[in-house]
Amino acid sequence: MAKSASKNAKVKDLKASAEAKNWTKVIKAVRSPKTGAYTFKESIVHKDLVKEFLSAK
């Protein structure tokens, strides 16, 4: 028989999953001035700061 999770663990997981939904992985293509090749800059940012991350140079 499998153990059932305690009620406190379930509540904690719900809070954590609700908070995790506010974060987004953003990938930005950046061109190298030397070679002209593209590199990719990855970051995990809050969903409210995505436009700021993409507009920053």
Backbone as ProteinMPNN parsed JSONL, in Angstrom:
{"seq_chain_A": "MAKSASKNAKVKDLKASAEAKNWTKVIKAVRSPKTGAYTFKESIVHKDLVKEFLSAK", "coords_chain_A": {"N_chain_A": [[0.831, -1.18, 0.0], [0.515, 2.196, -0.813], [1.848, 5.191, 0.631], [-0.111, 7.933, 1.688], [-0.043, 11.391, 0.898], [0.484, 13.964, 3.29], [-1.896, 16.394, 4.5], [-0.817, 18.946, 4.897], [1.451, 18.911, 3.231], [0.283, 18.822, 0.711], [-0.981, 21.33, 0.58], [1.218, 23.006, 0.721], [2.517, 22.319, -1.686], [0.647, 23.251, -3.536], [0.798, 26.01, -3.148], [3.423, 26.475, -3.933], [3.353, 25.662, -6.615], [1.581, 27.529, -7.642], [3.056, 29.845, -7.354], [5.205, 29.256, -9.038], [4.117, 29.437, -11.546], [4.304, 32.063, -12.222], [6.721, 32.597, -13.378], [8.869, 32.66, -16.254], [10.634, 31.088, -18.898], [12.907, 32.65, -20.928], [14.251, 33.059, -24.129], [16.684, 34.644, -25.949], [17.885, 35.763, -29.041], [21.097, 36.77, -29.85], [23.246, 38.733, -31.729], [26.619, 38.311, -32.579], [29.094, 40.814, -32.569], [31.653, 40.479, -33.614], [31.868, 38.03, -35.2], [29.406, 37.796, -36.405], [27.714, 35.729, -36.033], [24.914, 34.121, -34.492], [24.146, 33.927, -31.037], [22.607, 32.47, -28.182], [20.814, 33.745, -25.491], [19.732, 32.72, -22.471], [17.29, 32.932, -19.903], [15.534, 32.874, -16.794], [12.817, 34.62, -15.961], [10.596, 36.821, -14.164], [7.14, 36.957, -15.038], [6.221, 39.554, -15.418], [8.437, 40.978, -16.16], [9.335, 40.296, -18.673], [9.226, 41.762, -21.128], [11.026, 43.828, -20.565], [13.409, 42.385, -20.328], [13.726, 41.423, -22.949], [13.961, 43.802, -24.364], [16.3, 44.934, -23.433], [19.75, 45.564, -24.086]], "CA_chain_A": [[0.0, 0.0, 0.0], [1.287, 3.428, -0.904], [1.543, 6.191, 1.638], [-0.779, 9.116, 1.163], [0.624, 12.622, 1.313], [-0.234, 14.659, 4.348], [-2.652, 17.555, 4.045], [0.094, 20.099, 4.88], [2.31, 18.798, 2.063], [-0.521, 19.178, -0.453], [-1.188, 22.779, 0.614], [2.517, 23.604, 0.406], [2.751, 22.105, -3.109], [-0.246, 24.131, -4.286], [1.351, 27.355, -3.072], [4.647, 26.491, -4.733], [3.005, 25.586, -8.027], [0.971, 28.8, -8.012], [4.159, 30.81, -7.475], [6.037, 28.868, -10.173], [3.451, 29.846, -12.781], [4.608, 33.467, -12.475], [8.056, 32.674, -13.96], [8.912, 32.251, -17.644], [11.96, 30.941, -19.488], [12.988, 33.501, -22.106], [15.44, 32.825, -24.937], [16.887, 35.802, -26.806], [18.972, 35.604, -30.009], [21.981, 37.929, -29.815], [24.23, 38.629, -32.799], [27.984, 38.647, -32.178], [29.643, 41.86, -33.435], [32.895, 40.007, -34.247], [31.687, 37.002, -36.227], [28.089, 37.902, -37.035], [26.934, 34.538, -35.699], [23.959, 34.303, -33.407], [24.216, 33.144, -29.814], [21.327, 32.543, -27.485], [20.893, 34.109, -24.083], [18.568, 32.164, -21.781], [17.104, 33.381, -18.537], [14.215, 32.666, -16.213], [12.431, 35.914, -15.418], [9.201, 36.948, -13.747], [6.331, 37.238, -16.222], [6.051, 40.988, -15.577], [9.692, 41.574, -16.61], [9.744, 39.694, -19.945], [9.46, 42.816, -22.139], [12.251, 44.525, -20.189], [14.528, 41.511, -20.657], [13.888, 41.363, -24.395], [14.342, 45.111, -24.92], [17.649, 45.287, -22.955], [20.83, 45.178, -25.017]], "C_chain_A": [[0.874, 1.242, 0.0], [0.884, 4.394, 0.199], [0.82, 7.358, 0.982], [-0.071, 10.353, 1.7], [-0.206, 13.317, 2.389], [-0.916, 15.913, 3.78], [-1.753, 18.79, 3.958], [0.997, 20.078, 3.668], [1.548, 19.203, 0.804], [-0.721, 20.689, -0.538], [0.099, 23.492, 0.222], [2.815, 23.48, -1.093], [1.865, 23.007, -3.956], [0.277, 25.563, -4.29], [2.583, 27.482, -3.951], [4.321, 26.46, -6.22], [2.34, 26.876, -8.497], [2.041, 29.872, -8.194], [5.009, 30.514, -8.704], [5.42, 29.3, -11.498], [3.721, 31.302, -13.128], [5.964, 33.655, -13.143], [8.047, 32.086, -15.367], [10.355, 32.108, -18.095], [11.961, 31.717, -20.799], [14.311, 33.219, -22.813], [15.539, 33.963, -25.946], [18.063, 35.522, -27.736], [19.778, 36.899, -30.031], [23.047, 37.73, -30.891], [25.59, 39.092, -32.307], [28.54, 39.719, -33.115], [30.909, 41.415, -34.174], [32.621, 39.1, -35.439], [30.367, 37.124, -36.98], [27.207, 36.697, -36.756], [25.996, 34.852, -34.536], [24.3, 33.393, -32.229], [22.896, 33.345, -29.096], [21.553, 32.781, -26.007], [19.6, 33.624, -23.423], [18.503, 32.692, -20.36], [15.694, 33.037, -18.084], [13.865, 33.954, -15.485], [10.967, 35.886, -15.002], [8.382, 37.401, -14.95], [6.102, 38.731, -16.454], [7.289, 41.656, -16.173], [10.176, 41.038, -17.955], [10.076, 40.765, -20.98], [10.751, 43.589, -21.834], [13.483, 43.694, -20.537], [14.779, 41.498, -22.156], [14.332, 42.699, -24.991], [15.747, 45.538, -24.48], [18.699, 44.797, -23.952], [21.987, 44.605, -24.281]], "O_chain_A": [[1.859, 1.319, 0.734], [-0.264, 4.413, 0.642], [1.118, 7.72, -0.157], [0.437, 10.354, 2.821], [-1.436, 13.256, 2.387], [-0.546, 16.412, 2.717], [-1.908, 19.599, 3.043], [1.29, 21.138, 3.114], [2.109, 19.858, -0.075], [-0.636, 21.263, -1.624], [0.07, 24.471, -0.525], [3.309, 24.427, -1.705], [2.303, 23.482, -5.003], [0.21, 26.25, -5.309], [2.761, 28.488, -4.637], [4.956, 27.165, -7.004], [2.524, 27.274, -9.647], [1.937, 30.711, -9.089], [5.488, 31.445, -9.352], [6.141, 29.507, -12.474], [3.393, 31.736, -14.232], [6.328, 34.79, -13.45], [7.316, 31.136, -15.646], [11.208, 32.913, -17.721], [11.127, 31.48, -21.673], [15.362, 33.15, -22.176], [14.602, 34.219, -26.702], [19.123, 35.092, -27.281], [19.225, 37.984, -30.206], [23.678, 36.675, -30.954], [25.702, 40.149, -31.686], [28.471, 39.56, -34.333], [31.201, 41.928, -35.254], [33.081, 39.363, -36.55], [30.237, 36.601, -38.086], [26.061, 36.655, -37.204], [26.261, 35.731, -33.716], [24.691, 32.24, -32.409], [22.159, 34.29, -29.381], [22.365, 32.116, -25.362], [18.509, 34.068, -23.78], [19.526, 32.875, -19.7], [14.777, 32.924, -18.898], [14.525, 34.335, -14.518], [10.2, 35.029, -15.441], [8.879, 38.151, -15.79], [5.816, 39.136, -17.581], [7.203, 42.789, -16.646], [11.316, 41.297, -18.342], [11.11, 40.679, -21.642], [11.482, 43.96, -22.752], [14.491, 44.238, -20.989], [15.93, 41.556, -22.589], [15.01, 42.72, -26.018], [16.331, 46.426, -25.101], [18.542, 43.747, -24.575], [22.984, 44.226, -24.896]]}, "name": "protein", "num_of_chains": 1, "seq": "MAKSASKNAKVKDLKASAEAKNWTKVIKAVRSPKTGAYTFKESIVHKDLVKEFLSAK"}
